[in-house]
Amino acid sequence: MIGEPPDAYVGQEFSTRRLAHKAGVHRPLQAGICGTKATGAESIVLSGGYKDDEDYGDVVVYTGHGGQDSSKNQVADQTLEDPGNAALVTSHLEGLPVRVLRGAHKGSKYAPKSGYRYDGLFRVTSYGSKLGIDGHLVWQFRMEAYEGTPAPAAVETADLPAVDALPIEGESEQPAAGSETPERVTTTVQRIVRSSAVKRQVKAWHDNQCQVCDLRIEVPGGSYSESAHIQALGSPHNGPDIVANVLCLCPNCHVMFDAGAIVLSGDLVVLKGDVEMGPLRTHPKHKIDLNCVRQHRERWRQ
């Protein structure tokens, strides 16, 4: 089950992992990652099991699974073939939420004093490999809490790791003024809940290959594409969240499609301005709703 557990709330504490299992927060009784490459990661446990973990409250740098001996020393390289690591890659590529369960340990200011605590949904914002503390390759996943997730209390504030400033081409000698203490504002946001199953089905049919330009972006552990609604979901368009209203596109074509730089004709030819770029690549199981196509075209050709 991806997303919020039905029988638990953020901040709820559990004296044992079995109780967290019963509440649907983290199903495995031993493994630190629950999930597969096909489904994505349901949940992780952050309990100091890996020396390279970093915990900053609403941001976590989570070390993947594998390569440890019985004393928790890293004795071999980690790989993205490990089911847990592959699951976190899928969560990143598909934008799926991951539940975080923190366990008591001395390595984090945000860990509970005892037992375990459910700390809400996080998104995997990036991942990469590095040489770990024990001298072997580890895969790490940067995870950030969703907006509105209550931050866990800490003994003292933990600062994020310093990031080397990269030169920006053409930047002025005087950098733009920022703020050491940016203002924080509490807001209420209403979101359209999109179906993960719908977009994943369309991506699977097309094997993450763009229907417009045929680009398939390969990344470590998998491939990447984006799902684009033909008729926008938000008001005043109110398109349906169904496979017939979704395209599998690369990021560039997604931006152009959403901005009306490319549209589809009634017979599914890609139009850029008045120029025909060729037919939209289709799949036998993926039937496109021509009414949605017409709505998108008329929106940008009025």
C-alpha positions in Angstrom: 0.0 0.0 0.0 1.5 3.3 -1.1 0.6 6.4 0.9 -0.9 7.1 4.3 -1.6 4.1 6.5 -5.3 3.6 7.4 -4.7 2.9 11.1 -1.9 5.3 12.1 -1.2 9.0 12.3 1.9 11.1 12.0 3.8 11.2 15.3 2.3 7.9 16.6 4.7 5.8 18.6 5.1 2.0 18.6 7.1 0.1 21.2 7.9 -2.7 18.7 8.2 -3.1 14.9 5.4 -5.7 15.1 3.0 -3.0 16.3 4.1 -0.8 13.4 3.5 -3.7 11.1 -0.1 -4.2 12.5 -0.8 -0.5 12.0 0.2 -0.8 8.3 3.1 1.7 8.7 5.9 -0.8 7.8 5.1 -4.4 7.0 8.4 -6.2 7.2 9.6 -7.2 10.7 13.3 -7.0 9.8 13.9 -5.4 6.4 14.5 -1.6 6.4 12.8 -1.1 3.0 9.4 -2.4 2.0 8.7 -2.5 -1.7 9.9 -3.8 -5.1 11.1 -2.3 -8.4 7.6 -2.8 -9.9 5.6 -1.2 -7.1 8.0 1.4 -5.6 8.8 1.6 -1.9 5.9 1.6 0.6 8.0 2.5 3.6 11.5 2.7 5.1 12.9 2.4 8.7 15.5 5.0 9.7 17.1 3.5 12.8 20.9 4.0 12.4 21.4 0.7 10.6 23.9 2.3 8.1 26.8 4.6 9.1 26.3 6.9 6.1 22.7 7.8 6.9 22.1 11.6 7.6 19.0 12.8 9.4 17.9 16.5 9.3 14.3 16.1 10.4 12.3 17.0 7.3 15.2 16.0 5.1 16.8 12.5 5.2 19.8 11.1 3.3 18.9 7.5 3.4 21.5 4.8 2.7 20.3 1.9 0.6 20.3 -1.8 1.5 23.0 -4.4 1.1 26.7 -5.1 1.6 26.8 -5.4 5.4 28.1 -8.1 7.6 26.5 -9.2 10.9 28.3 -6.4 12.8 26.8 -3.7 10.5 30.1 -3.0 8.8 30.0 -2.3 5.0 32.0 -5.1 3.5 30.8 -5.0 -0.1 29.4 -2.5 -2.7 25.7 -1.9 -2.8 23.8 -2.2 -6.1 20.6 -1.0 -7.6 19.7 -4.6 -8.3 18.8 -5.0 -4.6 15.0 -5.0 -4.5 14.8 -2.4 -1.8 17.1 0.0 -3.6 15.3 -0.6 -6.9 12.0 0.2 -5.1 13.3 3.6 -4.0 14.5 4.4 -7.5 11.0 3.6 -8.8 9.5 5.9 -6.1 11.8 8.7 -7.3 11.0 8.2 -11.0 7.3 7.8 -10.5 6.9 10.5 -7.8 5.5 8.1 -5.3 5.3 8.9 -1.5 7.2 6.8 1.0 6.3 6.3 4.7 9.1 7.0 7.1 9.3 5.1 10.4 12.1 6.3 12.8 13.6 4.0 15.3 15.5 4.9 18.5 19.2 5.3 18.1 22.0 7.6 19.2 23.0 8.8 15.7 20.0 11.2 15.1 18.7 14.2 17.1 15.3 13.4 15.6 15.0 9.7 16.6 12.5 8.8 19.4 13.9 8.0 22.8 12.6 4.4 22.6 10.7 2.2 20.1 9.6 3.6 16.8 7.6 6.6 15.6 5.7 7.2 12.3 6.9 10.5 10.9 4.8 10.8 7.7 5.2 10.8 4.0 8.4 11.7 2.2 9.3 12.0 -1.5 12.5 10.7 -3.0 13.9 13.9 -4.6 17.2 12.5 -5.8 19.6 9.6 -5.5 23.2 8.7 -6.3 26.2 6.7 -5.2 29.4 7.5 -3.3 32.3 5.8 -1.5 30.9 5.2 2.0 32.6 5.5 5.4 33.8 1.9 5.3 35.3 2.3 1.8 32.6 0.6 -0.3 30.1 2.0 -2.7 26.8 2.9 -1.2 23.6 4.2 -2.8 21.9 7.1 -1.1 18.4 8.6 -1.5 17.6 12.2 -0.5 14.1 12.2 0.9 12.1 15.3 1.8 8.9 15.5 3.9 5.7 16.5 2.1 4.3 20.0 2.8 2.3 20.1 6.0 4.1 17.1 7.6 4.7 17.9 11.3 8.5 18.2 11.9 9.8 15.9 14.6 11.2 17.6 17.7 15.0 17.7 18.0 17.3 18.2 20.9 18.9 21.1 18.9 18.5 22.3 15.4 20.4 20.4 12.8 21.7 22.3 9.8 21.6 20.8 6.3 25.0 19.8 4.9 26.9 22.6 3.2 26.5 22.6 -0.6 29.4 23.8 -2.7 28.3 26.9 -4.6 28.4 26.2 -8.4 29.3 29.1 -10.7 26.4 30.3 -12.8 27.2 31.2 -16.4 26.7 34.9 -16.9 26.1 35.7 -13.3 26.8 39.3 -12.1 29.6 40.1 -9.8 27.1 41.1 -7.1 24.9 38.1 -6.2 21.2 38.7 -5.7 20.3 39.6 -2.2 18.6 36.8 -0.2 17.4 36.4 3.3 19.1 34.6 6.2 15.6 34.3 7.9 13.0 33.8 5.1 9.5 34.5 6.1 7.3 31.4 6.7 3.6 31.6 6.0 1.0 29.0 6.9 -1.4 28.3 4.0 -4.1 25.9 3.1 -3.7 24.2 -0.3 -6.4 22.4 -2.2 -4.9 19.7 -4.5 -6.4 17.5 -7.2 -5.6 13.9 -6.3 -4.2 12.2 -9.4 -4.3 8.5 -9.9 -0.8 7.0 -9.7 -2.2 3.8 -11.3 -3.4 5.7 -14.3 -0.1 7.4 -15.1 1.9 4.2 -14.3 -0.2 2.2 -16.7 0.3 4.6 -19.6 4.1 4.7 -18.9 4.2 0.9 -18.8 2.4 0.6 -22.1 4.9 2.9 -23.8 7.9 1.6 -21.8 8.8 5.2 -20.8 9.3 6.2 -24.5 7.9 9.6 -25.5 4.9 9.4 -27.8 6.0 12.6 -29.6 9.7 12.4 -30.1 10.4 8.7 -29.2 13.0 9.7 -26.6 13.5 7.2 -23.7 15.6 8.7 -20.9 17.8 6.0 -19.3 19.0 6.6 -15.7 20.7 4.3 -13.2 18.2 1.7 -12.1 15.6 2.4 -14.8 14.1 4.9 -17.2 12.2 8.1 -16.9 9.2 9.7 -18.5 6.3 12.0 -17.5 2.6 11.6 -17.7 0.7 14.5 -19.3 -3.0 15.0 -19.1 -4.4 16.0 -22.5 -7.4 17.9 -21.1 -6.1 19.6 -18.0 -7.6 18.4 -14.7 -7.9 21.8 -13.0 -10.7 24.3 -13.3 -12.0 25.4 -15.8 -10.9 22.5 -17.9 -12.0 19.7 -15.6 -10.5 16.8 -17.6 -11.0 13.2 -16.5 -8.1 11.3 -14.8 -8.3 8.3 -17.0 -5.7 6.6 -19.3 -7.5 7.9 -22.4 -6.6 11.4 -21.3 -3.0 10.8 -20.5 0.1 10.8 -22.8 3.6 9.4 -22.0 6.0 12.2 -22.8 9.6 13.2 -22.2 10.1 16.4 -20.1 10.7 18.7 -23.1 7.6 17.5 -25.0 5.6 17.7 -21.8 6.4 21.4 -21.3 5.7 22.1 -25.0 2.4 20.3 -24.8 1.2 21.9 -21.6 2.1 25.4 -23.1 0.4 24.7 -26.4 3.6 24.8 -28.4 2.6 21.4 -29.8 -1.0 20.1 -30.1 -2.7 17.1 -31.7 -4.9 17.0 -34.7 -8.2 15.1 -34.8 -6.3 12.1 -36.4 -3.5 12.3 -33.8 -0.9 14.1 -35.9 1.5 16.2 -33.9 1.3 19.9 -34.9 4.0 22.5 -34.0 2.5 25.7 -35.1 1.1 24.9 -38.6 3.7 22.3 -39.3 3.0 18.6 -39.1 5.7 16.9 -37.2 4.4 13.4 -37.8 1.9 11.0 -36.2 1.6 10.5 -32.4 3.1 7.1 -31.6 0.3 4.9 -30.1 -0.2 1.6 -28.4 -3.0 -0.9 -29.2 -4.2 -0.9 -25.6 -3.9 2.9 -25.2 -7.0 4.4 -26.7 -6.9 8.2 -26.8 -10.0 10.2 -26.0 -10.5 12.5 -29.1 -12.8 14.8 -27.2 -9.9 15.5 -24.8 -7.6 16.1 -27.8 -10.1 18.5 -29.3 -10.5 20.4 -26.0 -6.7 20.8 -25.7 -6.3 21.9 -29.3 -9.1 24.5 -29.2 -7.8 25.8 -25.9 -4.5 26.8 -27.6 -5.8 27.6 -31.2 -8.5 30.1 -30.3 
